[in-house]
Amino acid sequence: MFRWIAEKVYNFVNNNLNLVFAFAIVGIIFAIVGHYGSCGFHLGWFLFFELPLYIFCGWAIYVIIKMLKNIK
């Protein structure tokens, strides 16, 4: 039963990769907005911690997309 579910999820993700990444990006944006809504915005934290973190995460997503395009 778990194998059947895993195959369904695997096929869905492989066939709808753009949709999965779109949901991931929307989720990340909602998490950022929720974080600032609950904790407030602090320029120092943003410039020296959060902005480099967002840049690194964006770079990682870019590398993953590039890698997946080369595989297919």
HELIX and SHEET records of a PDB file:
HELIX    1   1 PHE A    2  ASN A   15  1                                  14    
HELIX    2   2 LEU A   17  CYS A   39  1                                  23    
HELIX    3   3 LEU A   43  TRP A   45  1                                   3    
HELIX    4   4 PHE A   46  GLU A   50  3                                   5    
HELIX    5   5 LEU A   51  ILE A   71  1                                  21    
END                                                                             
